[in-house]
Amino acid sequence: MNVNWNYPTTIRAGEGRVSEIAQICRERDMSAPLLVTDPGLAKLPMTENILEAARADGLRIGLFSDVKPNPTGANVAAGIAVFREGGHDGVIALGGGSGLDAGKAVAVAANQSCSLWDLEDVGDNWLNADPEKIVPIIAIPTTAGTGSEVGRVSVIVKEDEERKVLIFHPLMMPGCVILDPELTVGLPAVLTAATGMDALSHNLEAYCSPMYHPLAEGVSIEGIRLIKEHLPTAVAKGSDIEARRQMLVASTMGATAFQRGLGGMHALAHPLGAVYDAHHGTLNAVLMPYVLVANREVISERIARLARYLELPPTFDGFLDWVLELRNEVGIPNNLSALGIGEDRLGEIGEMAVADPSAGTNPIVHDAAAYSQIATRAVRGTL
Amino acid sequence: MNVNWNYPTTIRAGEGRVSEIAQICRERDMSAPLLVTDPGLAKLPMTENILEAARADGLRIGLFSDVKPNPTGANVAAGIAVFREGGHDGVIALGGGSGLDAGKAVAVAANQSCSLWDLEDVGDNWLNADPEKIVPIIAIPTTAGTGSEVGRVSVIVKEDEERKVLIFHPLMMPGCVILDPELTVGLPAVLTAATGMDALSHNLEAYCSPMYHPLAEGVSIEGIRLIKEHLPTAVAKGSDIEARRQMLVASTMGATAFQRGLGGMHALAHPLGAVYDAHHGTLNAVLMPYVLVANREVISERIARLARYLELPPTFDGFLDWVLELRNEVGIPNNLSALGIGEDRLGEIGEMAVADPSAGTNPIVHDAAAYSQIATRAVRGTL
């Protein structure tokens, strides 16, 4: 089922469409793209196929894959060096979050006179970049969760400060996205579940955000419905191409929707991920019901409306029960202690959660003590 | 409530934001924009305010308003002449459908060596235009219905063939849209109703389209909810700025959603409008229940889902009853004969409906006889 969409950017969705890569490069005046991905993906046939197809078409394509699971400033710097030495004129970002974020960061920073960190998402920093020098980006997700293929941000670890930095520029939105579900069928069930729950958290926190953005709200509602219908199948039967396709689209929808902002799940998952090195999607999945309950007072009516659309009992509890069932069905633990997280640093985590940008669009302004309390409940498994 | 959105294009929404026009022109390197609108709007203070604000800011702004309710090729040609003589470098398209469509057509065609008609939306005709020569467009809707501010098409009457021609180019999507509800408060109730029902038809036909486009599907669902909540108020109390704002956004959502395609309402409204010169939105509103019933067999489940979201009885009939009530509440007649349309040319209308591009995404492929039958029921008022 091949379809082309025009927002939030140009999207080509359908089985096998990665084969159009050479044609897309030519349409975008790229003759020497640099393929940026992670070392695991670099070894897979799908990557070799892309390289071969591009070469067969006469493109001078390069490969850079020295990218950590949480891409670092050093990774981006090394990618930029390869980009410049190879005389490349565009980036093909392939992967889960790491390959996509690293590729986007290389594309925005490779030809700038300012440093990558000068583009940290603070104030109007993005104006430090010369937009004319940002090279075209084609993004190809291989997981259904991050949605980075339609995001204008890369998350890069700044090593000397031991923190994750958001690099932002409007032109980091890839000019073309290929949503080819065949690239995701090999993903193990445990990662399908964790990334799929990440996509759910994006859609759900966007839906609960107080920002006025009805387009994004609509996108999030339908994204959640797709996940409800298809995530269990994608986890149970990874070769089901229909479920894989719907999840890939739902993931893109999550990131499209969260231009409304995120909330408490991400505000807590970010510091917990940094401190405990736990999987981002799994953290969001574990935290989801605890944050929902903490926000219950102001989101009940809104969640009831969503529950009606999902054919659940049209109440907050009807929706909450579904989240708990889904989480269980796809094999996500019920508490953070199952991820090796204890209670000793939760005061600090609460402080970091309040400072996280995602806290700004949580439907309730929780203080650090409240976030510590949510995390404590999540560690203990007491809703 | 001022918000900025990034898809399907750059949108600035909020009361009073038309005052940002000069700043937006500068950001887009426009120093001599041509304001294109219709003669009625040209006389209103809102237009004079825009011109004055631009002049005060040092912009060399021009005005062209010789635009008919259904803009003609001659209108566009005259606008292009003014554009060229004035040495303009961009277009501000202000209005309902006519001002917006005329402005967009001037912007795409003014500097081309091909003619406007060479860009008719057939095959790859849009490749006839040199994209570098299309000037920037800022769109400012003054009605909540057409959604042309986020469309990539203008409908222009080709006089010698007595038909409406769709002019298409991807770059006819305005680069910036201002959704300022204060510009719509003066719209009379009868036009608020007709245009609002047009916005409903866009969202509803997009929702029922068989095209795979979940983002658009989500947008349409929420667009319909906004119309359900706010159209009655916008009609009954035109000064209600909240209702006006929500309707303006719902209208933008309708056109964003109908990248999925439209359906039988528009397939019939187009020829009926051409033959009987009736208002497009009113036609869609009258036709709505008849087309829904004709599609009932394949859309029942989908409509029931929508009805649930809208807190209606979750059945096709629950939704249909709401459409009939809403139509009545906002003063739309129940049948086409109330618009002066008889049965004598409905055979011909059926043939034209089948040939209309909107018929291609109706959930059922109706033949000409079936469309004639739908129109006959709509004339007689027998559902």
Interface residues (C-beta under 8 A of the other chain):
Chain A: M1 V3 W5 N6 Y7 P8 A13 R152 P170 M173 M211 Y212 H213 P214 L215 A216 E217 G218 V219 S220 I221 E222 G223 L226 Q246 V249 A250 T252 M253 T256 Q259 R305 R308 Y309 E311
Chain B: M1 V3 W5 N6 Y7 P8 A13 R152 P170 M173 M211 Y212 H213 P214 L215 A216 E217 G218 V219 S220 I221 E222 G223 L226 Q246 V249 A250 T252 M253 T256 Q259 R305 R308 Y309 E311
